[in-house]
Amino acid sequence: MSFADDRRVVAAQLGREPRAIRAVAHRCPCGNPDVIETSPRLADGTPFPTLYYLTCPRVSAAIGTLESSGLMREMTEQLGVDEELAAGYRAAHESYLARREQIAHVEQIAGISAGGMPGRVKCLHVLVAHSLAAGRGVNPLGDQALDRLDAWWPAGPCVEPP
């Protein structure tokens, strides 16, 4: 699939044109993009801290269900009592920042990652996107959320590729 085709798929998934898309960071087993890597600035120059953006509406909906279950609160509580988990989550934060910094330095968002990292959990979508893009073992809470999701791809692509 070409970058233009990927962009059309992502636009169909989001229901709008994607902003600041740099690359497909992860593909669903169905073949469609499900995570994109974005630029740290939008086209108009606005800082954009979300490096990995989840695009698949099926997995997004499933994560929304996890969020509504209270999982983010539980994970934040885990961070307060599990030093090893907290250290892994801080390392995920640093990894996220390092990758974004490789793309471009944006002073307004320097030191700011996403999803609540490193001290709390406020968005599972970002954490799952990070786990999918960077691979398992990088973001322990993204991995935990992924482990709680049912497969979202067996029914086929969420949108038909061009």
Long-range contacts (C-beta under 8 A, 24 or more apart in sequence): 1-31, 1-161, 5-161, 5-162, 6-33, 8-161, 8-162, 9-33, 9-159, 9-161, 9-162, 10-36, 10-55, 12-159, 13-55, 13-56, 13-57, 13-158, 13-159, 14-55, 18-53, 18-55, 19-43, 19-48, 20-48, 22-103, 25-52, 25-129, 25-132, 25-133, 26-129, 26-132, 26-133, 28-56, 28-59, 28-152, 28-153, 28-157, 28-158, 29-151, 29-153, 30-153, 30-156, 30-157, 30-158, 31-157, 31-161, 32-56, 32-157, 32-158, 32-159, 32-161, 34-59, 34-132, 35-129, 35-132, 35-133, 37-133, 39-103, 39-104, 40-100, 40-103, 40-104, 40-106, 40-109, 41-104, 41-106, 47-106, 47-108, 47-109, 48-109, 49-100, 49-109, 49-112, 49-113, 49-114, 50-114, 50-126, 51-96, 51-99, 51-100, 51-103, 51-113, 51-114, 51-130, 52-96, 52-114, 52-126, 52-129, 52-130, 52-132, 52-133, 52-134, 53-129, 54-125, 54-126, 54-128, 54-129, 54-132, 56-152, 56-158, 57-158, 58-152, 58-153, 58-155, 58-158, 59-128, 59-149, 59-152, 60-125, 62-149, 62-150, 62-152, 63-124, 63-125, 63-128, 63-145, 63-149, 64-125, 66-124, 66-145, 66-148, 66-149, 67-123, 67-124, 67-125, 71-124, 71-145, 71-148, 72-116, 72-121, 72-122, 72-123, 72-124, 73-121, 75-121, 75-141, 75-144, 76-116, 76-120, 76-121, 79-119, 79-120, 79-121, 85-140, 85-141, 86-118, 88-139, 88-140, 89-117, 89-118, 89-139, 89-140, 89-141, 90-117, 90-118, 91-138, 92-117, 92-118, 92-130, 92-138, 92-139, 92-140, 92-141, 92-142, 93-117, 93-118, 94-118, 95-134, 95-138, 95-139, 96-130, 96-139, 99-134, 115-142
